[in-house]
Amino acid sequence: MPQATTPAQRAPMLTAAFLTVAMAATVGSALAFQYIGGYIPCKLCYEQRIPYYVGAPLMLLAVLAAVFKLPAWITRALLIVGGLLMVYGLYLGVFHSGVEWGWWPGPTDCTNVAGPVDTGGNGVLDALDKFVPPSCDKAALRILGLSLAGWNAIASVILAAIAFRGAFKRV
């Protein structure tokens, strides 16, 4: 007969499951803005996705660790790593937002400077989006006054808080 899951085992598992879905949804929305909405990401936008690309599968591992009843410290350690990834995501979002607001300079290789473009027989306008990335200091879209980088910072701080709470909460 299988053992019943205790609240102490269930809470980190549910936290990790929530974080798996939330991280995947966050990066999925960025991909939707890119591929459905037509917003071309800059270099810093791509970098902001990395914590989610690593974090979502890591949180899935945390879920599996809890489901297979591995020692609780493994699930908690994975939640801590997920929280640290989101803290890094917060840093990236704040940094990119600061670049967009002109509070500090962005990377020197993140500008709208274009070299010669081979259009491959297509028109120049068709080639622009493909070959010339947008500048990091211009927000492509603002929602309620915040750029997508700003919203990423908010999502990152919330997800970090949830991950740390799930890792350190005593049930």
KEMIVEX-595973 format. One line per 8 residues: number of its first residue (from 0); for each residue x, y, z of N, C-alpha, C. Coordinates in nm, 3 decimals. Example, Ala and Ser with C-alpha at 12.3 -4.5 7.8 and 13.67 -1.06 7.14 Angstrom:
BEGIN
0) 1.319/-0.569/0.780/1.230/-0.450/0.780/1.320/-0.330/0.780  1.285/-0.225/0.708/1.367/-0.106/0.714/1.290/0.003/0.787;
This chain:
BEGIN
0) 0.085/-0.118/0.000/0.000/0.000/0.000/0.090/0.125/0.000  0.068/0.221/-0.093/0.152/0.341/-0.099/0.133/0.428/0.025  0.242/0.493/0.062/0.237/0.583/0.176/0.162/0.710/0.139  0.091/0.763/0.235/0.023/0.891/0.214/0.126/1.003/0.216  0.103/1.103/0.135/0.192/1.219/0.132/0.156/1.311/0.247  0.256/1.349/0.324/0.232/1.439/0.436/0.231/1.583/0.386  0.174/1.675/0.464/0.178/1.816/0.424/0.322/1.867/0.407  0.415/1.815/0.487/0.554/1.857/0.475/0.613/1.815/0.341;
8) 0.567/1.704/0.285/0.615/1.660/0.153/0.538/1.728/0.041  0.411/1.754/0.066/0.324/1.809/-0.039/0.353/1.956/-0.068  0.382/2.037/0.034/0.400/2.181/0.014/0.515/2.214/-0.082  0.635/2.157/-0.064/0.742/2.188/-0.160/0.710/2.137/-0.300  0.640/2.023/-0.308/0.604/1.969/-0.439/0.507/2.063/-0.511  0.407/2.112/-0.439/0.311/2.205/-0.500/0.376/2.337/-0.537  0.469/2.383/-0.454/0.543/2.506/-0.485/0.623/2.487/-0.613  0.694/2.374/-0.622/0.775/2.347/-0.741/0.687/2.333/-0.865;
16) 0.571/2.269/-0.850/0.479/2.255/-0.964/0.429/2.392/-1.010  0.391/2.476/-0.913/0.347/2.611/-0.949/0.458/2.686/-1.021  0.581/2.679/-0.968/0.693/2.750/-1.029/0.724/2.698/-1.169  0.710/2.567/-1.190/0.731/2.511/-1.323/0.636/2.576/-1.423  0.509/2.580/-1.388/0.408/2.637/-1.477/0.428/2.788/-1.492  0.454/2.857/-1.382/0.469/3.003/-1.387/0.592/3.044/-1.468  0.703/2.975/-1.449/0.824/3.008/-1.527/0.802/2.979/-1.675  0.740/2.866/-1.705/0.712/2.833/-1.845/0.616/2.934/-1.907;
24) 0.516/2.977/-1.830/0.420/3.075/-1.882/0.486/3.211/-1.903  0.577/3.248/-1.814/0.643/3.378/-1.828/0.729/3.381/-1.954  0.812/3.280/-1.971/0.896/3.279/-2.091/0.811/3.252/-2.215  0.704/3.177/-2.198/0.612/3.154/-2.309/0.546/3.282/-2.356  0.515/3.371/-2.262/0.455/3.498/-2.302/0.556/3.584/-2.377  0.683/3.577/-2.336/0.786/3.651/-2.410/0.799/3.596/-2.552  0.792/3.464/-2.565/0.798/3.404/-2.699/0.675/3.439/-2.781  0.559/3.450/-2.715/0.437/3.489/-2.786/0.447/3.633/-2.836;
32) 0.501/3.724/-2.752/0.520/3.861/-2.798/0.613/3.863/-2.920  0.711/3.775/-2.922/0.805/3.770/-3.033/0.742/3.710/-3.158  0.687/3.590/-3.146/0.644/3.517/-3.265/0.501/3.546/-3.309  0.417/3.585/-3.216/0.278/3.619/-3.253/0.264/3.770/-3.266  0.319/3.843/-3.169/0.306/3.988/-3.170/0.403/4.059/-3.261  0.511/3.992/-3.302/0.607/4.053/-3.393/0.708/4.145/-3.326  0.720/4.140/-3.194/0.818/4.223/-3.124/0.952/4.151/-3.125  1.050/4.214/-3.187/1.182/4.153/-3.201/1.264/4.182/-3.076;
40) 1.313/4.077/-3.010/1.390/4.099/-2.887/1.530/4.153/-2.915  1.580/4.232/-2.822/1.718/4.277/-2.829/1.806/4.177/-2.755  1.933/4.206/-2.749/2.028/4.117/-2.683/1.990/4.096/-2.536  1.956/4.203/-2.464/1.922/4.191/-2.322/1.791/4.115/-2.303  1.699/4.128/-2.396/1.573/4.051/-2.388/1.602/3.901/-2.392  1.689/3.861/-2.483/1.726/3.720/-2.491/1.792/3.673/-2.362  1.879/3.755/-2.305/1.947/3.717/-2.181/1.849/3.700/-2.066  1.742/3.779/-2.064/1.644/3.769/-1.956/1.566/3.638/-1.959;
48) 1.570/3.569/-2.070/1.498/3.442/-2.080/1.576/3.326/-2.019  1.706/3.340/-2.007/1.790/3.229/-1.962/1.749/3.174/-1.826  1.723/3.259/-1.723/1.681/3.201/-1.595/1.553/3.117/-1.605  1.466/3.151/-1.697/1.343/3.075/-1.715/1.370/2.944/-1.790  1.457/2.951/-1.891/1.491/2.830/-1.965/1.558/2.727/-1.875  1.635/2.772/-1.778/1.700/2.682/-1.683/1.604/2.649/-1.569  1.531/2.748/-1.520/1.449/2.733/-1.401/1.329/2.641/-1.419  1.258/2.649/-1.529/1.138/2.567/-1.547/1.171/2.418/-1.544;
56) 1.271/2.371/-1.620/1.305/2.228/-1.609/1.359/2.190/-1.471  1.430/2.283/-1.408/1.482/2.257/-1.274/1.368/2.240/-1.174  1.265/2.321/-1.186/1.150/2.308/-1.097/1.074/2.179/-1.126  1.074/2.135/-1.252/1.014/2.006/-1.284/1.092/1.893/-1.216  1.223/1.906/-1.212/1.304/1.808/-1.138/1.269/1.810/-0.989  1.243/1.927/-0.935/1.203/1.938/-0.795/1.070/1.866/-0.771  0.977/1.881/-0.865/0.849/1.811/-0.855/0.873/1.660/-0.854  0.956/1.614/-0.948/0.984/1.471/-0.956/1.055/1.419/-0.831;
64) 1.145/1.500/-0.777/1.214/1.461/-0.653/1.113/1.442/-0.541  1.013/1.528/-0.534/0.911/1.515/-0.431/0.818/1.397/-0.458  0.781/1.379/-0.585/0.691/1.269/-0.621/0.755/1.134/-0.590  0.884/1.120/-0.620/0.953/0.994/-0.596/1.010/0.985/-0.454  0.968/1.079/-0.371/1.002/1.079/-0.228/1.152/1.069/-0.201  1.228/1.145/-0.281/1.370/1.159/-0.251/1.382/1.241/-0.123  1.496/1.244/-0.060/1.509/1.324/0.063/1.460/1.468/0.040  1.391/1.520/0.140/1.329/1.653/0.129/1.431/1.762/0.098;
72) 1.555/1.746/0.143/1.655/1.849/0.119/1.683/1.866/-0.030  1.662/1.762/-0.110/1.686/1.774/-0.255/1.583/1.869/-0.316  1.457/1.847/-0.284/1.352/1.936/-0.337/1.375/2.078/-0.290  1.407/2.093/-0.162/1.430/2.227/-0.107/1.553/2.293/-0.171  1.657/2.217/-0.195/1.777/2.273/-0.260/1.745/2.319/-0.402  1.666/2.239/-0.473/1.626/2.278/-0.609/1.540/2.405/-0.606  1.454/2.417/-0.506/1.374/2.540/-0.492/1.465/2.660/-0.464  1.569/2.641/-0.383/1.662/2.751/-0.356/1.734/2.792/-0.484;
80) 1.777/2.694/-0.562/1.843/2.727/-0.689/1.746/2.800/-0.781  1.620/2.755/-0.786/1.519/2.825/-0.865/1.501/2.968/-0.818  1.499/2.988/-0.685/1.489/3.123/-0.630/1.608/3.209/-0.670  1.727/3.150/-0.664/1.847/3.225/-0.704/1.845/3.261/-0.852  1.794/3.170/-0.934/1.779/3.202/-1.077/1.684/3.319/-1.098  1.578/3.324/-1.019/1.483/3.435/-1.031/1.544/3.565/-0.977  1.630/3.557/-0.877/1.701/3.677/-0.832/1.791/3.729/-0.943  1.856/3.637/-1.014/1.936/3.676/-1.130/1.846/3.736/-1.239;
88) 1.728/3.677/-1.259/1.632/3.734/-1.353/1.587/3.873/-1.312  1.572/3.895/-1.181/1.538/4.028/-1.130/1.649/4.127/-1.164  1.773/4.087/-1.141/1.886/4.174/-1.176/1.883/4.208/-1.325  1.864/4.108/-1.410/1.862/4.133/-1.554/1.747/4.226/-1.593  1.630/4.206/-1.534/1.515/4.292/-1.565/1.536/4.436/-1.520  1.590/4.453/-1.400/1.617/4.588/-1.350/1.725/4.655/-1.434  1.830/4.579/-1.468/1.937/4.635/-1.550/1.882/4.681/-1.685  1.804/4.595/-1.750/1.750/4.631/-1.882/1.653/4.749/-1.871;
96) 1.571/4.750/-1.766/1.481/4.864/-1.748/1.559/4.993/-1.729  1.667/4.987/-1.652/1.751/5.105/-1.631/1.814/5.154/-1.760  1.851/5.061/-1.847/1.906/5.099/-1.977/1.797/5.168/-2.059  1.676/5.114/-2.056/1.565/5.174/-2.131/1.529/5.313/-2.079  1.537/5.334/-1.949/1.505/5.464/-1.891/1.623/5.561/-1.898  1.739/5.513/-1.943/1.856/5.600/-1.955/1.927/5.623/-1.823  1.906/5.536/-1.724/1.971/5.553/-1.595/2.117/5.510/-1.599  2.151/5.418/-1.686/2.289/5.374/-1.706/2.302/5.321/-1.848;
104) 2.424/5.314/-1.898/2.441/5.267/-2.036/2.425/5.116/-2.046  2.382/5.074/-2.162/2.370/4.930/-2.189/2.498/4.878/-2.250  2.497/4.752/-2.286/2.615/4.694/-2.351/2.646/4.766/-2.482  2.772/4.779/-2.513/2.810/4.850/-2.635/2.770/4.774/-2.761  2.751/4.645/-2.750/2.711/4.566/-2.868/2.559/4.551/-2.879  2.487/4.638/-2.813/2.341/4.630/-2.814/2.282/4.759/-2.869  2.323/4.793/-2.988/2.275/4.917/-3.049/2.212/4.887/-3.183  2.156/4.989/-3.241/2.088/4.978/-3.369/2.180/5.003/-3.487;
112) 2.309/4.981/-3.471/2.403/5.006/-3.579/2.399/4.889/-3.676  2.375/4.919/-3.801/2.365/4.813/-3.900/2.479/4.822/-4.000  2.530/4.707/-4.034/2.630/4.699/-4.139/2.560/4.668/-4.269  2.636/4.627/-4.368/2.573/4.590/-4.495/2.481/4.470/-4.476  2.365/4.477/-4.536/2.266/4.372/-4.522/2.247/4.303/-4.656  2.263/4.171/-4.655/2.233/4.091/-4.773/2.087/4.052/-4.765  2.006/4.104/-4.854/1.862/4.079/-4.847/1.824/3.946/-4.909  1.917/3.877/-4.970/1.886/3.748/-5.030/1.783/3.758/-5.140;
120) 1.779/3.871/-5.209/1.683/3.889/-5.317/1.551/3.947/-5.270  1.529/3.959/-5.141/1.405/4.019/-5.090/1.425/4.168/-5.075  1.319/4.236/-5.040/1.327/4.379/-5.017/1.402/4.411/-4.889  1.451/4.534/-4.880/1.526/4.578/-4.762/1.438/4.574/-4.638  1.312/4.614/-4.649/1.224/4.613/-4.533/1.202/4.472/-4.479  1.197/4.372/-4.568/1.182/4.234/-4.523/1.305/4.187/-4.448  1.422/4.238/-4.485/1.546/4.195/-4.424/1.578/4.266/-4.295  1.522/4.385/-4.274/1.558/4.463/-4.156/1.535/4.389/-4.025;
128) 1.415/4.334/-4.006/1.384/4.267/-3.882/1.469/4.142/-3.862  1.509/4.082/-3.970/1.586/3.959/-3.961/1.733/3.985/-3.929  1.788/4.095/-3.977/1.931/4.118/-3.967/1.972/4.229/-3.871  1.882/4.318/-3.836/1.917/4.431/-3.750/1.838/4.419/-3.620  1.904/4.376/-3.513/1.831/4.365/-3.387/1.800/4.504/-3.332  1.694/4.515/-3.257/1.659/4.644/-3.199/1.759/4.685/-3.092  1.765/4.813/-3.066/1.852/4.866/-2.963/1.797/4.833/-2.825  1.886/4.809/-2.730/1.844/4.774/-2.594/1.788/4.892/-2.516;
136) 1.815/5.014/-2.562/1.772/5.130/-2.485/1.636/5.184/-2.527  1.567/5.113/-2.613/1.434/5.154/-2.657/1.335/5.044/-2.623  1.238/5.074/-2.538/1.134/4.977/-2.504/1.041/4.961/-2.624  1.025/4.839/-2.670/0.938/4.813/-2.784/0.792/4.831/-2.747  0.760/4.810/-2.619/0.621/4.814/-2.574/0.620/4.848/-2.426  0.525/4.932/-2.387/0.505/4.961/-2.245/0.360/4.928/-2.212  0.344/4.857/-2.102/0.211/4.819/-2.054/0.198/4.878/-1.914  0.101/4.965/-1.894/0.082/5.036/-1.767/0.210/5.107/-1.724;
144) 0.282/5.161/-1.821/0.402/5.238/-1.793/0.530/5.159/-1.781  0.520/5.026/-1.777/0.640/4.943/-1.765/0.668/4.871/-1.895  0.797/4.862/-1.927/0.837/4.783/-2.043/0.829/4.635/-2.007  0.848/4.550/-2.106/0.847/4.406/-2.079/0.961/4.369/-1.984  1.072/4.442/-1.989/1.182/4.418/-1.895/1.138/4.450/-1.753  1.062/4.556/-1.736/1.010/4.591/-1.604/0.914/4.487/-1.552  0.828/4.436/-1.640/0.736/4.331/-1.599/0.811/4.203/-1.566  0.919/4.178/-1.638/1.002/4.062/-1.607/1.061/4.076/-1.467;
152) 1.105/4.196/-1.431/1.160/4.218/-1.297/1.055/4.188/-1.190  0.932/4.231/-1.213/0.825/4.205/-1.118/0.796/4.056/-1.108  0.786/3.989/-1.223/0.762/3.844/-1.222/0.876/3.771/-1.151  0.998/3.815/-1.175/1.114/3.749/-1.114/1.113/3.762/-0.963  1.082/3.881/-0.911/1.083/3.898/-0.766/0.971/3.817/-0.701  0.857/3.809/-0.765/0.746/3.729/-0.710/0.782/3.581/-0.711  0.836/3.533/-0.822/0.871/3.391/-0.831/0.987/3.356/-0.738  1.081/3.447/-0.719/1.190/3.424/-0.624/1.134/3.412/-0.483;
160) 1.043/3.501/-0.446/0.983/3.496/-0.312/0.908/3.365/-0.290  0.835/3.321/-0.391/0.761/3.195/-0.379/0.858/3.078/-0.364  0.965/3.078/-0.444/1.063/2.968/-0.437/1.130/2.963/-0.300  1.173/3.078/-0.249/1.240/3.081/-0.119/1.144/3.044/-0.006  1.021/3.091/-0.017/0.922/3.055/0.085/0.898/2.905/0.085  0.887/2.848/-0.034/0.867/2.703/-0.043/0.986/2.624/0.007  1.104/2.679/-0.011/1.225/2.608/0.033/1.245/2.615/0.184  1.209/2.727/0.244/1.240/2.748/0.386/1.120/2.734/0.479;
168) 1.001/2.718/0.423/0.881/2.707/0.508/0.884/2.576/0.584  0.852/2.586/0.710/0.842/2.467/0.795/0.695/2.431/0.809  0.663/2.310/0.776/0.523/2.265/0.785/0.507/2.176/0.905;
